[in-house]
Amino acid sequence: MRRASWIGHPLTVLALVVLVVNDHLLKHTWPGVVTGKLSDVAGLILLPAVLDLVLRRPWLSIAVTGVGFTLVKASETGAWLASEAWSLAWGPSVILADPTDLLTLPALYVAWLASRHPVPVGRTVVVLLTPAAVLAITATSPELPYVPPMAFATEVRDGGIIVQLKSDERHVSRAYLTRDGVTWEEWTGAVRSTPTASSCAGDHCLRVVPGRLKVEESTGGGAWTTAWEVSPEVQDRLVRAYPPDEPEDIQPVESLSVSAIPGLVVVANGADGVAVRDAAGTWRRIGIKDYEISPAGTVPTDAPGRYDAALPQNALFIAVVVGLFVLGTGIRTIGFTVGVAVGWVAAWFWLAPRAQFHDIISGGYAPLYPDVGVLATALALPLAAFALMMFFAVMARPPLWILPVGLATAGLTWFVIIAPFEAWSAGWVPTHAQATVLAVVLSTVLGASAAWVTGRHSTPRPHSLGRPPGL
């Protein structure tokens, strides 16, 4: 079990303990820079040992960890990709780009030391440690997001129903009272600030369904039936109909609280606002606008789905990376590989958000004149990458068809990433998560297939045509 003994090294086990304790206790007790960076240090020590169970090459496991961590923490694109991956596995999650986290990269040296001095352990220890390490890494607590105004609690008061709005998990921003579901007046008195999952008016009771925009009702203690609901597909689209100011501003869209009085029912639906049933039994949704409950803030249920505005740019970056990788598998020289690596960096410089790029440059990583540094770097990198790749491509003399295959792969990769989200926006794909899975699967299959073709059939062209053998 020597290959698997790295995960049982005392340093690795210590990193596992620190990661669990820090994420689930210390971060909440003493939030700050130290506890924030401590998880990164522990994760950088632990993750290579877990990867090595599959890769079986310590240097490769450490390299993959370092490169992946750098991409996620140094670029919005990498953080976006990691957030999407975590969201598929654990629900809505946010991973933020933070270049200061790169200061924890020396922790990889500790991982290297552990790999160089493995401790023999039994199979049982490995079997027990592996799932614990995987869960500790994947379930690491995300940044606490700021939540824009949403309706989160209701209560019966003063002959009407109060709806409470809040802007984050700790502070109630405003509360409004309604007696007819049409007019709303700001309530300045005390509020209970606790969502009410069920409510009764006489023998007529209602309850919310967790995770859904849905309310059930029961009369006289009878069976529960659906009183009002929005389909899961429409709800999935509404979740993304309320774009926050920042990507990390997650907004829940689900029924959180319900209150009822004779002739009126009000449901708090998170960022979607409220749902109201009047005396005639008619349901309608009312949105939130400028911290007020207002019909002007209501998004129609047939509105197109809104995917991340950064998706086309991120898809272009991925397409460039895949296209260059396909060319690299066909032109297998060290020089061309270096050119591909420089090309990836150049793609990030060109496709990174301009505000972030300018902040990095003006923060001291460029010459005295930031704008000149930005322009020079942005032009020099792609030109250097192009020159390196062309030079070594000419030297390697690959088949002429490899270049169009690489370009076609890049274009198709962008298309197969965007197409599922466009289909979701149009209602052809039921949920955003399914569109994400389709994009990942299609782009992976396309890139892997093209790389296999170029890698298998890229026999270099002869230096001259028609020359007799041996001359």
C-alpha positions in Angstrom: 0.0 0.0 0.0 3.0 2.3 -0.3 1.4 4.3 -3.2 -1.7 5.0 -1.1 0.2 5.7 2.2 0.6 9.4 1.4 -3.0 10.0 2.5 -2.1 8.5 5.9 0.9 10.7 6.6 0.5 12.7 9.8 0.8 16.0 8.0 -2.0 15.0 5.6 -4.2 13.8 8.5 -3.5 17.0 10.4 -4.5 19.0 7.3 -7.8 17.1 7.2 -8.6 17.8 10.9 -7.7 21.5 10.5 -9.9 21.9 7.4 -12.9 20.4 9.1 -12.5 22.3 12.4 -11.7 25.6 10.6 -14.6 25.4 8.1 -17.3 24.3 10.6 -16.2 26.0 13.8 -13.4 28.5 13.6 -14.7 30.5 10.6 -18.0 31.0 12.3 -16.5 31.8 15.7 -13.6 34.1 14.5 -14.3 35.1 10.9 -11.4 36.9 9.3 -8.3 36.7 7.2 -6.6 34.1 9.3 -9.4 31.5 9.3 -10.1 32.3 5.7 -6.5 31.5 4.6 -6.2 28.6 7.0 -8.7 26.5 4.9 -6.7 27.2 1.7 -3.5 26.0 3.4 -5.1 22.8 4.7 -6.8 22.2 1.4 -3.5 22.6 -0.6 -1.9 20.0 1.7 -4.8 17.6 1.6 -6.0 17.7 -2.0 -2.8 16.4 -3.7 -2.9 13.3 -1.5 -6.4 12.6 -2.6 -5.7 13.2 -6.3 -2.7 10.8 -6.1 -5.0 8.0 -5.3 -6.1 8.3 -8.9 -3.1 9.9 -10.7 -0.5 7.8 -9.0 2.2 10.5 -9.7 2.9 12.7 -6.7 4.5 15.5 -8.8 1.5 15.5 -11.1 -1.0 15.6 -8.3 0.8 18.6 -6.7 1.1 20.3 -10.1 -2.6 19.8 -10.9 -3.5 21.2 -7.4 -1.3 24.3 -7.8 -2.4 25.1 -11.4 -6.1 24.6 -10.6 -5.9 26.7 -7.4 -4.1 29.5 -9.3 -6.6 29.6 -12.1 -9.5 29.7 -9.6 -8.0 32.3 -7.4 -6.4 34.5 -10.0 -9.2 34.8 -12.6 -12.9 35.4 -12.6 -13.3 32.7 -15.3 -11.7 30.1 -13.1 -13.8 31.1 -10.1 -16.9 31.0 -12.2 -16.1 27.5 -13.5 -15.4 26.3 -9.9 -18.7 27.8 -8.7 -20.6 26.1 -11.5 -19.0 22.7 -10.6 -19.7 23.1 -6.9 -23.3 24.2 -7.6 -24.0 21.0 -9.6 -22.8 18.9 -6.6 -24.0 20.9 -3.6 -26.5 23.4 -4.8 -26.0 27.1 -5.3 -22.4 27.8 -4.3 -20.0 30.7 -4.7 -16.2 30.6 -5.1 -14.6 34.0 -5.3 -11.4 34.9 -7.2 -9.0 36.4 -4.7 -5.3 36.8 -5.8 -4.2 37.2 -2.2 -5.1 33.5 -1.6 -2.1 32.7 -3.8 0.1 33.6 -0.8 -0.9 30.2 0.5 0.7 28.3 -2.4 3.9 27.5 -0.4 1.7 25.0 1.5 2.3 22.7 -1.5 5.8 22.2 -0.2 4.3 20.5 2.9 2.4 18.2 0.6 5.6 17.5 -1.3 7.4 16.6 2.0 4.6 14.3 2.9 4.7 12.6 -0.5 8.5 12.1 -0.1 8.1 10.4 3.3 5.1 8.2 3.0 3.9 6.3 6.1 2.8 2.7 5.5 -0.8 2.3 6.5 -3.4 -0.4 6.2 -6.1 -0.6 3.6 -8.8 0.0 6.2 -7.2 3.4 7.1 -7.0 4.4 3.5 -10.7 3.4 3.0 -11.7 5.5 6.0 -9.6 8.5 5.3 -10.4 8.9 1.6 -14.2 9.6 1.8 -13.6 11.9 4.8 -11.0 13.9 2.9 -13.2 14.1 -0.2 -16.1 15.4 1.8 -13.9 17.9 3.7 -12.6 19.3 0.5 -15.8 19.5 -1.4 -18.0 20.7 1.5 -15.6 23.5 2.5 -17.8 26.5 3.5 -18.1 29.2 0.8 -17.9 32.9 1.3 -20.9 34.3 3.2 -22.8 36.1 0.4 -24.7 39.4 0.6 -28.3 38.7 -0.2 -30.3 41.4 -2.0 -33.8 42.4 -0.8 -36.2 39.4 -0.5 -39.4 38.6 1.2 -38.6 36.0 3.9 -41.2 36.2 6.7 -44.9 36.9 7.2 -47.1 37.3 10.3 -50.7 38.3 11.2 -50.8 41.6 13.0 -53.3 44.5 13.5 -56.0 43.0 11.3 -53.7 42.5 8.4 -50.5 40.6 7.3 -47.0 41.9 7.7 -44.3 40.9 5.1 -40.7 41.4 6.1 -37.9 42.1 3.7 -34.2 41.6 4.4 -31.0 42.3 2.7 -28.8 39.7 4.4 -29.0 36.9 7.0 -28.8 39.2 10.0 -30.6 42.4 9.3 -34.3 43.1 8.5 -34.4 46.0 6.1 -38.1 46.8 5.9 -41.6 45.5 6.7 -44.9 46.2 5.1 -48.5 45.7 6.2 -51.4 44.9 3.9 -55.1 44.3 4.6 -56.3 43.7 1.1 -53.2 42.5 -0.8 -53.3 45.6 -3.0 -52.1 48.5 -0.8 -49.0 48.2 1.3 -47.9 50.6 4.1 -44.5 50.5 5.8 -44.6 49.0 9.2 -42.3 50.5 11.8 -43.4 48.5 14.8 -41.8 45.3 16.2 -41.7 42.2 14.0 -41.2 38.6 14.9 -38.6 38.0 12.1 -39.3 34.3 11.9 -40.8 32.6 8.8 -44.2 31.0 9.4 -44.3 27.7 7.5 -48.1 27.2 8.1 -51.0 29.4 9.0 -54.8 28.9 9.5 -57.8 31.2 9.1 -60.6 29.3 10.9 -60.6 25.7 9.7 -58.8 26.6 6.5 -55.0 26.0 6.8 -52.1 26.6 4.4 -48.5 25.5 4.4 -45.4 26.2 2.2 -43.5 23.4 0.5 -39.8 23.7 1.2 -37.6 24.4 -1.8 -40.6 25.2 -4.1 -42.8 28.1 -5.1 -45.8 26.2 -3.9 -48.5 26.4 -1.2 -50.8 23.6 -0.1 -54.1 23.9 1.7 -56.4 21.8 3.9 -59.9 22.5 5.1 -61.4 21.0 8.3 -58.4 18.8 8.8 -58.8 17.0 5.4 -56.1 16.0 3.0 -53.5 18.6 1.7 -54.0 19.7 -1.8 -52.1 22.2 -4.0 -53.5 25.8 -3.6 -50.9 27.6 -5.7 -47.6 26.7 -7.4 -45.1 27.6 -10.0 -43.6 24.7 -11.9 -40.1 23.6 -11.1 -39.0 24.6 -14.7 -40.4 28.1 -14.4 -39.0 28.4 -10.8 -35.5 27.5 -12.2 -35.8 30.3 -14.7 -37.0 32.8 -12.0 -34.0 32.0 -9.8 -31.9 33.7 -12.5 -34.3 36.4 -13.3 -33.1 38.6 -10.5 -29.4 39.3 -11.3 -27.5 40.6 -8.3 -24.9 43.3 -8.4 -22.1 40.8 -7.8 -21.9 37.1 -8.9 -21.7 36.1 -5.2 -25.1 37.7 -4.3 -27.2 34.5 -4.2 -30.9 35.1 -4.1 -33.2 32.2 -2.9 -36.5 32.0 -4.9 -38.9 29.7 -3.0 -41.9 29.9 -0.6 -40.5 30.6 2.8 -43.5 31.8 4.9 -47.3 32.0 4.7 -49.9 33.8 6.7 -53.7 33.8 6.3 -56.7 35.8 7.6 -60.3 35.6 6.4 -60.3 36.7 2.7 -56.5 37.1 2.4 -53.4 34.9 2.1 -49.8 36.2 1.7 -46.8 34.1 0.9 -43.2 35.3 1.1 -41.3 33.9 -1.9 -37.7 35.2 -1.4 -36.3 37.2 -4.2 -39.5 36.7 -6.2 -41.5 38.8 -3.8 -44.9 37.6 -2.6 -47.9 35.7 -3.8 -51.3 37.0 -2.7 -54.7 35.4 -2.8 -57.6 37.8 -2.4 -61.1 37.4 -1.2 -62.2 36.2 -4.7 -59.7 33.3 -4.5 -57.4 34.8 -7.2 -53.7 34.3 -6.9 -51.1 36.8 -8.2 -47.4 37.4 -7.8 -46.0 40.7 -6.7 -42.3 41.5 -7.0 -39.8 43.7 -5.1 -38.4 46.9 -6.5 -36.3 49.4 -4.6 -37.0 47.7 -1.3 -40.7 48.0 -1.8 -43.4 45.4 -2.7 -44.4 46.6 -6.1 -46.1 45.0 -9.2 -43.4 46.8 -11.3 -40.8 44.3 -9.9 -42.7 41.2 -11.0 -41.0 39.1 -13.7 -43.5 37.3 -16.0 -43.3 33.5 -15.8 -42.9 33.3 -19.6 -39.8 35.6 -19.6 -36.7 34.1 -21.3 -34.2 32.5 -19.0 -31.2 34.7 -18.1 -27.9 32.9 -17.9 -24.7 34.5 -16.6 -23.8 37.6 -18.6 -20.1 36.5 -18.5 -20.9 33.1 -20.1 -20.1 34.0 -23.7 -16.7 35.4 -22.7 -15.9 32.5 -20.4 -17.0 30.1 -23.2 -14.6 31.9 -25.6 -11.7 31.5 -23.1 -12.5 27.7 -22.7 -12.7 27.4 -26.5 -9.3 29.0 -27.0 -7.8 26.7 -24.3 -9.3 23.6 -26.0 -8.3 24.6 -29.5 -4.7 25.2 -28.4 -4.7 21.9 -26.5 -5.9 20.0 -29.6 -3.1 21.6 -31.7 -0.6 20.7 -28.9 -1.5 17.0 -29.1 -0.8 17.1 -32.8 2.4 19.1 -32.7 4.2 17.3 -29.8 7.3 19.4 -29.2 8.4 21.1 -26.0 8.7 24.5 -27.8 5.1 24.3 -29.2 3.9 23.3 -25.7 5.5 26.4 -24.2 3.8 28.4 -26.9 0.5 26.9 -26.0 1.0 27.7 -22.4 1.8 31.3 -23.2 -1.3 31.3 -25.5 -3.5 30.3 -22.6 -2.1 33.1 -20.5 -2.6 35.5 -23.3 -6.2 34.4 -23.7 -6.8 35.1 -20.0 -5.3 38.5 -20.3 -7.5 39.4 -23.2 -10.7 37.8 -21.9 -10.4 38.6 -18.2 -12.8 41.3 -17.0 -11.2 44.7 -17.7 -11.8 46.1 -14.2 -10.1 43.1 -12.6 -7.3 43.2 -15.1 -6.7 46.9 -14.5 -6.8 46.4 -10.7 -4.1 43.8 -11.0 -1.9 45.9 -13.2 -2.3 49.1 -11.2 -1.7 47.2 -7.9 2.0 47.2 -8.6 2.4 44.3 -11.1 3.1 46.6 -14.1 5.3 49.5 -14.9 4.8 53.0 -13.5 2.3 53.9 -16.1 -0.5 51.3 -15.7 -2.3 52.0 -19.0 0.9 51.6 -21.0 1.6 48.4 -19.0 -1.8 47.0 -19.8 -1.5 47.7 -23.5 2.0 46.4 -23.8 1.2 43.2 -21.9 -2.0 42.6 -23.7 -0.2 43.0 -27.1 3.0 41.3 -26.2 1.6 38.0 -24.8 -0.5 37.0 -27.8 2.2 38.0 -30.2 4.8 36.0 -28.3 2.5 33.0 -28.1 1.8 33.2 -31.9 5.4 33.6 -32.7 6.5 30.6 -30.6 3.7 28.4 -31.9 4.4 29.3 -35.5 8.1 28.8 -35.2 7.9 25.3 -33.6 5.0 24.3 -35.8 7.1 25.0 -38.9 10.0 23.0 -37.4 7.7 20.1 -36.5 6.1 20.1 -40.0 2.8 18.5 -38.9 0.1 17.5 -41.5 -1.5 20.6 -43.0 -5.0 19.5 -41.8 -4.1 20.0 -38.1 -4.5 23.8 -38.1 -8.1 23.8 -39.5 -9.0 21.0 -37.1 -7.7 23.0 -34.1 -9.6 26.2 -35.3 -12.8 24.2 -36.0 -12.6 22.6 -32.5 -12.3 25.9 -30.8 -15.3 27.3 -32.7 -17.4 24.2 -32.1 -16.4 24.2 -28.4 -17.7 27.7 -28.0 -20.9 26.7 -29.8 -21.6 23.6 -27.7 -21.1 25.5 -24.5 -23.4 28.3 -25.5 -26.1 26.3 -27.3 -27.5 24.4 -24.2 -27.9 27.7 -22.3 -29.6 29.3 -25.3 -31.9 26.2 -25.4 -32.6 26.6 -21.7 -33.4 30.3 -22.2 -35.8 29.4 -24.9 -37.5 26.7 -22.8 -36.2 23.7 -24.7 -34.0 22.5 -21.8 -35.9 22.2 -18.5 -33.3 23.5 -16.0 -30.1 25.5 -15.9 -28.3 22.6 -14.2 -29.2 20.3 -17.1 -27.9 23.0 -19.5 -24.6 23.1 -17.5 -24.3 19.3 -17.7 -24.9 19.3 -21.4 -22.3 22.0 -22.0 -19.7 20.2 -19.9 -20.3 16.8 -21.5 -20.5 18.1 -25.1 -17.4 20.3 -24.8 -15.4 17.5 -23.1 -16.4 14.9 -25.6 -15.6 17.3 -28.5 -12.2 18.4 -27.1 -11.2 14.8 -26.2 -12.2 13.4 -29.6 -10.4 16.1 -31.5 -7.3 15.6 -29.3 -7.4 11.9 -29.9 -7.6 12.4 -33.7 -4.7 14.9 -33.8 -2.6 12.8 -31.4 -3.1 9.6 -33.3 -2.9 10.8 -36.9 -0.3 13.6 -36.7 2.5 12.0 -38.6 5.0 14.7 -39.6 5.1 15.6 -43.3 8.4 14.7 -45.1 10.8 17.6 -45.6 10.5 17.2 -49.3 8.2 15.5 -51.7 9.2 13.1 -54.5 12.7 12.5 -53.2 13.6 8.8 -53.6 14.1 6.9 -50.3 17.6 7.0 -48.9 18.6 10.2 -50.7 
